[in-house]
Amino acid sequence: MHIITFAFECGGFDRRLMRGGLSPLVWQLSRRYAAHGHRVSLVTPAHGHLERLRASREIEDLPHLTRTRTVPLVLDPKVWADRPAEVDMELTTTAHRLSLDGVDVYFLSNACLDLLPDRLYPPPGAEGRDLAHFKPLVFQTEGLRFVRECLAPRGEPAVVHAFEPAYHYLLPPVLARDPSVHTVSTVAANAPIGQKVYRPQVERLLELFGVTDVDLDALDGPPPAEDSAPAVLGRALAGTRMHLEYGPDHVGLFPLVAAHADLVDFVSPGQRRYYSTFRDTPVEALFATLPVARLLRRRADRLLTGGCAVTDTWLARDVATVDRHRVLRRLGLDPARPVFYHAARYAVHHKGQLELVRAIEEVLDSGLEAGFLIRCATGDGTAANAYFQSVADRHPGRVRLVWDLADEDTLFEEAACADFCVYPSKYELDGFLIAQAEAMACGAVPIATGQEVTRHFRHALPAGHPQATGFAVRGSFRDDDPGLARDLAARIRTAADVFAAHAAGTDGTYARLSANSRDLARQFTWERAARTRLDAFEDLLRGRDRKFPAREAIACGWFDALPAAAWDRHAAAIQDAALALGDADAWERAGGPTDPQAYERLFEAAWRRADFTAALRTAVLACRPDLAARVHGRGGVERTADGRWQVRYRHEQVARVEVVVEGGDHPPAAAALETAAEALASDEPVPGGTGALLRDLPADGRRPGSFTGLVGTRPVGRDLVVMLTLASGRVTWDTLPLNRPPFRLVATDLDGTLLRDDLTVSPRTRAALAAVADAGAHHLVVTGRPAAACAHVLEALGYRGLAVCGQGAQLYDAGSGRLLSSASLGRALARRVVARVEERLGPVELGVVTAPPDSRFKVTARFGERVRHGWDVITDRALLWDSPVDKLILHHLQVPEDRLAAVTQELCGEEVTVVHSVKGMVEVLPHGTTKAAGTERAARLLGCTGADTVAFGDMPNDIPLLTWAAHGVAVANAHPALRSVADEIAPGNEEDGVAAVLERLFAPRTTPPLAPRGRRG
């Protein structure tokens, strides 16, 4: 097959064309593809290095491929204030070929692509100042033209394997129009999922290539409301290195790739899982709201884990040939001390280098006997950080700090001398970490962050595990993280102790970890990585469908994406994953037991993760108000007399609580971490922020997991948004209401109240209920209908919450269609009630509702016009009692229902509950069953009481409900008995009376809402 690799850098054969791990990934895969007999064309910029390359390589000029054309640049006026709206950059692009190891490398050269030969990439501050900022975009445009015109003319089958979405997001939507060309996008480093590009620029270039049917609106979806929790999360995260905020005139670049690429490829299993879920990171909650999260679920079969590796030449070398004593003496380090090694490009925050140097300073100042070989490579080899250099200068003979790029010979010598390698990478930005794998292949024991993306290195396993390779520190998502620095110092001390025991011959832990490390890293080969991808490419070219990756979907928690067959085939795996996440619905569907102990385990799993939605869901399904109370009582906010906010939070697993408040455009401490020149050298711009800052909530030293404090700065959004860092390292978010709604619970009857006479809900009422939800209040349906008789009504309404059914005897979960609890009426008792009533009033027509799961209506023949479709009409009364019943229904042909109810209450009221809910019918229920009792049980699960409730009804069976609620509303068409006890009379159900009251109560206001009237005596 013809494979076209497309990459902004490819210095695997020349280190001056390399800035990071992308280069060896591109080059080694290209070589392997060629070694398997495929035609391989690699397209990359020359970066101004053509003449230097000619000195050592045979470069073939291709004058017949020279093109002079324009690249239209559409400039964002907010960024390029002094520039015209559009600039046509006229460029003469030449092509030059280097044939090496079976790969045809095509270098594209022009006045733009030859800029920045030392750093290759535009510096962070170039945007808005220097058109060199558009160098990657020019490469995309000219490279795409070159691919279409010279390498893959229409109709010639090819696979275009492009690396890093930021440098090829135009390729998938453009090449998707050619059925003979398949695009594969490799995500090598985890750029922020919210990274976007100027939409008019994208539209202009897509138009240039004849693509006009891409729905850019669908890729990002509508922006969230400015005061909503997702919007607040985005603003807060914009002050970190994990998210970027843009205006509506931008479009996400990864969604553009994910929607159109034939495959999205990742370099490690953990990276694929992370970039599909962002689990346990600050971005997870925000990511879940984005259309791209749903897109990845739908296209799960398009996700590929191709892998990454250590070069063959590295693996072919022998550590035993390196003279450790000589090399370390040359470097000024003592061979008798354990050596800790770090080699990476200079990236002070991404690579955790600042925390590493702080840890080194701490352990050496405390007298630890150890040596540190630290290589932070910059483009020109000059010292890039004054603090780093000062630590090295203060500890001669203990710290060797090197700033220049090195060849493989030098790097192997150094890695072979290392006893430990230290890689505290942060933000889950790395996809594989080749440098760590190389050091491990030499036997170095890793000390590294326990990130999902580097889980393949097994250093996060407990040191006693037979497959463990090293030591883990918790992941980090913040600049200059003192906790990470402390953890590193502690692990370095532990490692030194382990090594000392090894040297003394008293413990075999180090030898075991080192052997595991070496053996594992040597399994990461380019042959395996290339073979995995080639198999997938073959499937693309032959039109073979890829199997749905059920196990990957389960690991990601994508239970809703699983095909039906997977629930049986992978039931045990689903149960394990559901239990780990505290997902009670998935647990039950996979056949997990639903006993109290199982619900306890599910609740505790969700609670430990601070997943309060899942925890509350389990509490509701288990009908456990005590568990629900833990969720509802975790925190709160109260406004103080002086206008500040008193915040309290309590969760035993939480190590840190930060609140989102209004602030400046930049995090105040950011500038102090490094100078502008140092930030430029590390290619890590200082996060800009968007006026939202994270402020620590002080810990209450008297109780672990308790936090309390006054917040004087205005919180951002309608609720107080807090970021929680758990002791496990997981980071998640929570919201605490700032403004208490006038009522936290809105309880509505259905028939004759919420529903119009045609059993529909008007658009006005739907809008009013949406306003209730928007205010943070709950809507609870409370109906006399049994659950089986109202399920279809609730479904038509789109109602998915709890419902109190059967006059309060049943609690029904409309979202899952499950009856959570139900009270039954004893059949002997029901027959006694019938006998007593008939003795007083004569023959009565009867009906019963049988107990779940059947829940059938069975009535005697003379119910007459009361009989409804679907009811079972019987002629033999004895058949009424052949199965358990939930309630008894009485209908008298001559006696009015009010008198029938009164007599039944007089005769049997101490044993049963008697209600009148529908004209002509009197219901007999288990004693104590009322709408008020059922609503109180549901309210406790929702964290509410009667004092928080406004209730609506129309019949006498609603009297207990309206009496229990703080504010009871009868609609105008209500029974006189209910009207007499109501606090308020609303318009009738045909006039949207419920909506009229809710609009008044929940309308945005600056004055306090009307207080409930006092209960009538």
Secondary structure as UniProt FT lines:
FT   STRAND          2..6
FT   TURN            12..13
FT   HELIX           15..17
FT   HELIX           22..35
FT   TURN            36..37
FT   STRAND          39..45
FT   TURN            47..48
FT   HELIX           50..54
FT   TURN            55..56
FT   STRAND          59..61
FT   HELIX           63..65
FT   STRAND          67..74
FT   TURN            77..79
FT   TURN            81..82
FT   STRAND          86..100
FT   TURN            101..102
FT   STRAND          103..109
FT   TURN            111..114
FT   TURN            117..119
FT   HELIX           124..126
FT   TURN            127..129
FT   HELIX           131..134
FT   HELIX           135..146
FT   HELIX           147..151
FT   TURN            154..155
FT   STRAND          158..163
FT   HELIX           165..167
FT   TURN            168..170
FT   HELIX           171..175
FT   TURN            176..177
FT   TURN            179..180
FT   STRAND          181..187
FT   TURN            193..194
FT   STRAND          196..198
FT   HELIX           199..208
FT   TURN            209..210
FT   HELIX           216..220
FT   TURN            226..227
FT   HELIX           229..237
FT   TURN            238..241
FT   TURN            248..249
FT   STRAND          250..252
FT   HELIX           253..260
FT   STRAND          263..266
FT   HELIX           269..277
FT   TURN            279..280
FT   TURN            282..283
FT   HELIX           284..288
FT   HELIX           291..298
FT   HELIX           300..302
FT   STRAND          303..305
FT   HELIX           312..316
FT   HELIX           319..321
FT   HELIX           324..331
FT   TURN            335..336
FT   STRAND          339..345
FT   TURN            348..351
FT   HELIX           353..365
FT   TURN            366..367
FT   STRAND          371..377
FT   HELIX           386..394
FT   TURN            396..398
FT   STRAND          399..402
FT   HELIX           408..416
FT   STRAND          420..423
FT   TURN            427..428
FT   HELIX           434..441
FT   TURN            442..443
FT   STRAND          445..449
FT   TURN            453..454
FT   HELIX           455..457
FT   TURN            459..460
FT   TURN            463..464
FT   TURN            466..467
FT   STRAND          471..473
FT   HELIX           482..503
FT   TURN            504..505
FT   HELIX           509..521
FT   TURN            522..523
FT   HELIX           526..542
FT   HELIX           550..556
FT   HELIX           559..561
FT   HELIX           564..569
FT   HELIX           571..581
FT   HELIX           584..589
FT   TURN            590..591
FT   HELIX           596..608
FT   TURN            609..610
FT   HELIX           612..621
FT   TURN            622..623
FT   HELIX           625..632
FT   STRAND          635..639
FT   TURN            641..642
FT   STRAND          645..650
FT   TURN            652..653
FT   STRAND          654..662
FT   TURN            668..669
FT   HELIX           670..673
FT   HELIX           676..681
FT   TURN            682..683
FT   STRAND          692..696
FT   TURN            701..702
FT   TURN            704..705
FT   STRAND          706..711
FT   STRAND          719..726
FT   TURN            727..728
FT   STRAND          731..737
FT   STRAND          745..748
FT   HELIX           750..754
FT   TURN            757..758
FT   HELIX           763..774
FT   TURN            775..776
FT   STRAND          778..782
FT   HELIX           787..797
FT   STRAND          802..805
FT   HELIX           806..808
FT   STRAND          810..813
FT   TURN            814..817
FT   STRAND          818..822
FT   HELIX           827..841
FT   STRAND          845..850
FT   TURN            852..854
FT   STRAND          857..860
FT   HELIX           861..866
FT   TURN            869..870
FT   STRAND          872..874
FT   HELIX           877..881
FT   STRAND          885..891
FT   HELIX           897..908
FT   TURN            909..911
FT   STRAND          912..918
FT   TURN            919..920
FT   STRAND          921..926
FT   TURN            927..928
FT   HELIX           931..941
FT   TURN            942..943
FT   HELIX           946..948
FT   STRAND          949..953
FT   HELIX           956..958
FT   HELIX           959..964
FT   STRAND          967..971
FT   TURN            972..973
FT   HELIX           976..979
FT   TURN            980..981
FT   STRAND          984..986
FT   HELIX           989..991
FT   HELIX           993..1002
//
